[in-house]
Amino acid sequence: MKPKTTTMLNNYQTHVLLPNQCGSTLVQTIDAPLPLVWSILRRFDHPQGYKRFIKSCTLRTGTGGTGSVREVVIVTGLPARTSMERLDKLDDELHVMMVSIIGGDHRLENYHSTTSLHGTEGGRKTVVIESYVVDVPAGNSKEETCAFVDTIIGCNLKSLASVTEKMAAHVYC
């Protein structure tokens, strides 16, 4: 692993878990260049561009930069209807995005995630690393909570890969 990547992982992807919390780290390799993947991921105001569980998004404060708050409407069939989320950090140079859930009608209390992008040798692929920490809801185990969140994030990362790989194939063929 490159020194820059190791430093970023230590600085941004390491979370301290309290006894009532769980967390995980997921990795997705995408066959598309980092600038393309970042251009889609960094759009705090348009997560439905790749997150298939989001029906719509409205910025409540800010213009999509650090400190902005969005309200997302979740597609029917999931155990939530809305989520209020704050963009805690958006670093276009290091390709790091940190988001916290600050409200909504779901059970993900004290949820904080960090997503970082890392280009591979030759610049043709991007490695996306997303880590999170969240409170374990009463009546659930750490394993159940992590399995649920891992499934949602895994689907989002696969969708990000699909969207950006199709774009890369169209643009770079």
N, C-alpha and C positions, 0 to 999 in steps of 0.2 A: 504494500500500500504506500502511496506517495506521502511524504511528510506533511504536505498541506492537508491532505485528506485525514490523516491521523490527528492532526491538531484540531481540525474542524469537528471530528467525532468527539474528541475529548472536551471541547468547548461547548458544543451545541447538542450533541446527541446523548449526553450522559444525564440521566434524571435520578434524583434522590427520591426513593419511594417511602412514604409513610406506611405504618402497619396496615392501614385500611385502604391501600392503593395497590394498583397493579400497573404494569406497563410492558411494552414490547418494542422491538425494532424490526421493521420490515424493509426488504431490499428488492428493488426491481431494476433489471437491466433493460434499457430501451435502445432499440436499433435506430436511433435518430440523434443528430448532433445536439449538444447541450444548449446552444442558443435557442433552438427551436422548442425544445422541451420546456425551458425556462419561460419562454414567451407565453406559453399556455398556462403553466403552473402558477406563475406570479400574478395572474389576473384574479385578485381577491374579489373583484366585483362581478366575476363571471365563472364561478366554479362549476356550473352546469355544463360548461364547455367540455368537460371530461368526466365529471362526477355524475354518474347515471342515477343516483338516489336523490338528486336535487332537482326539484321541479322549477323553482325560480329563486332569484336572489335580488334583494334590494339593499343598497347601501343606506344605513340609517344615519351614520356620521362619517365624515371624511370623504376622500375622493379615491380611495383604493390603496393609499399608502399606509405606513405605520401609524397605528392608532385608530384606523378606520374600523367601523362596526357594521357588520352585515346581518340581515335577517334572511335565512334561507327557509324555503318551504320544501318539505320532504315529500317524495312521491308517496302515493297511497300504498298501504300494505306494510309499512314499517312501523315500529312502535314509537312513533313521534310524528308531529306535524310540522313543527318549526324549531329552529335553532338560532340563537343569537351568538355571533362569533366576532372576536376582536383580533385584528392583525397586530401582533405584538412586535414583530420584526420583519422587515423585508430588506434584504441586502442583495442588491443587484450585482455587486462585485464578487461576493463569496457564494452567491446563489443559495441563500438560506432564507427560509420563511418559517415564522413561528406564529401559531394561532392558538387562541384560548376560546373555549366555549363559556359564555358568560350568562346564558339564559336559554329558555326554551321549554318545551313540554316533553322532555325526555329524561332519562336517568343518568346521563353522563355528566356528573358533577365534578368540578375541578379538573376538567380535561384540558391538557396542554399538549400540543404536538409541535415537533420540529421536523421540517423537511429540508434536506440539502441535496444538491445535485453535484455530480462529479463526472467530468469528462474522462473518457478512456483514451488510451494511446491512439493517436491518429484522428481523434475528434469525431469518429463516426458513431460512437455509442455514448450513452449517458447512464450512469448508475444513480438511481434515486434512492435515498435512504430516508425513511420516515419513522420517527420514534414518538412515543406518547406516554403519558402517565394520566391516570384517571382514578377517582374514588370507586371502590367496589360498593354497589348499591346494597342496601339491606335485603337479605333474602337470596343474594347471589354469592357465588364463590369467586375467588380471584381467577380461577381457570375459566369459568363461564363468562366472566366479564371480558377477559382478554380474548377469548375465542370470538365473542361477538364483535369487538372492536377490530381485531385482526382481520375478520372476514370483510368488514366494511372497507377498511384501508386497503386490503389486498385487492378487492374489486375496483376501488378507485385507481390504484396504481396500474392494474392491468388495463383499465380503460384509458388512462393517460398514455400508456404504451401504444395501445391500438390507435388512438387519435393521432399521436405524433408520428408513429411509424407510417401511417397512411399519408400524412402530410409530407413526410420526408421522401417517400417513394414518388410522390407526385412532383415535388420540387426538385429533387436531386437525380431524377432518372434521365 
